[in-house]
Amino acid sequence: MSTQMLMVLGGLALVGVFSVWRSGRKSAIRARTGVREITRMTGNTIRLVLATAIIAFVQWLVIVKIQDTTATWIALVVPALLAAATIVRLMAITEIVHTTRGGRR
């Protein structure tokens, strides 16, 4: 094998190593972003379950312990209004805004 052929094969090997290194770096960045999104979703889910349990407990307490009809209606209607307002806000999103971190895209 000639020296020129070895240099060409070495250059191709370097290009291959660089592309593997680069793709590994990209997949690592994607994996890190995915883990961040899952962590956010888990935190939101925990807060959602906790808030739901607190609201349900307060409603149950008002219905069982207080025999006043007005208090019962308030305990049932106020959380329903807050949930409806949240759902309406979620459905009112008309555009998706992409943001960048660190000025890169």
Order of alpha helices (4+ residues) and beta strands (2+ residues): alpha-alpha
